[in-house]
């Protein structure tokens, strides 16, 4: 099964209304990043044990760690969780940037160093989320 099929299956496996909301967000991210590399992480480690929620990834950048090592990863992530949906905006070195820049205006969401978590899509301002995604992509493209 290719990545696009895995993504389609993952979104379809979610209960309503989360399924439709994930599809809507998937389309929004693809509009922002039309030519991006797609990723699908099933949330399992090398032993097949579940260690995280599955996630869809968009884009590509090289993460740099303090010890000098690097890792290739996606720029934007999308994942369903037990309480709603998480959108990961990666690449900001300042872990307060996302919260300080978008947290106040995004709506009913928990905004942390790289994650925007919310219960339902109607709870947030998708224009503000789109701005945060564009900002994150622009930032990681500079790295």
N, C-alpha and C positions, 0 to 999 in steps of 0.2 A: 504494500500500500504506500503510495507516495505521500508527501507532506500535505498537499492540498486535500487529499482524501482523508488523512488523519484529522485535519482541522475541521473539515465538514462533519465527520463522524463525531468528533468531540463536541462541537456545538450542538448537533442534533441530539446528543445523549443527555443534554441538560433539560430539566423540567421547565415548563412554561411558568412565568414569562421570561425566565433567565435565558432560555434558548434564543428567543427573538432579540433580547437585549444584547447578547453576545454577538449575534449576527449583525445587528445594527452597528455595534462598536467595531467589529471586524471590517465592515464596509467603510466606516469613517476613517479608520487607520489606513486602509488601502487607498482611500482618496488622498490622504496626506502624503503617503509613501507609495505611489503606484508601482514603482519598479523595484521595490525592496525584496531582499532575500526573506523567505518565510522559514520559520522554525516550528517544530512541535516537540515539546519535551513532555514525556508521559509521566513525569514525577517519580520515576523509579531509579534506584542506583544500580551499579554494575551487578549486584547480586539479585536484582529483581524486586527489592524491597521498596515499598512506597515511602518516599522521604519528603515529598511536597505535592501540592496540587498540580495537575497537568497545566501546561501553559502554551499559548501561542506566542511566537516571537516574530518581530518585524525588524528588518534592517540588520546591520552588522557593524560592529566596532571592536576594537581590541582593548579590553580592560587591562589596566596596568595596576599592579599591586605594589605595596610599599617595599616589598623585598626585591623588586625589580622583575618579577615574573609577570607573564601576560596570559590572557585567556581570550579567545574569540567568543563573543556573545551577541545577543540581540540588543537593539537600542530601545525598543518598546515591547512590553509584554502584556498579555491579556489572559486572565485566569478567573474561572468560577471558584468560589469558595463557599463554605457552609452558610455564611451570613450574607453573601451577595457576590460582588464582582470586584476584582482588583485590576488596576491598570498600572504597570510598572514603567516609570520614565527613568531610564538609567543614564549614568554618565556625569551627573553633577557632583563635583568634588565637595562643594559646600552642601552639607546634609540638611541645612535649614532653608536652602534656596526655594525648593518646590513649595514648602509650607508657607514661607514668607511671601512668595510671589503670587501663588494661586489659591492658597488655603482659604482665605477670607471670602473670596468671590465664587468659589466652585459649587457651593451649596452644601447639602448634608452629606459630607464625606470626611473620612479620616485621612488626612494627608500627612505622610511621613517623609523621610529623606528621599525616597525614590518610589513611593507607592501612593496611589489614590484608591481608597477602598470605600465602597458605597453599597447600600442595600439594593436600590432600584435605580435604573437609569433616569427616571423622572425626578429623582432627588437631587440631581446635579445639573449644572449648566454645561451642556456639551460644547458650547463655544469656548468656554474657559478651559475645559479638558483638551480640546483640540489645540488651543494656544499652548498649553503645557507640553503636549506631544510635539508640536512644531519646534518649540524651544529646546526640548530634550534632543531631538534629532539634529537640530542645528549645532548644539553644543557637542554632541558626540562626533559629528562630522569634522569638527576642528581638532579632535584628539589624534 
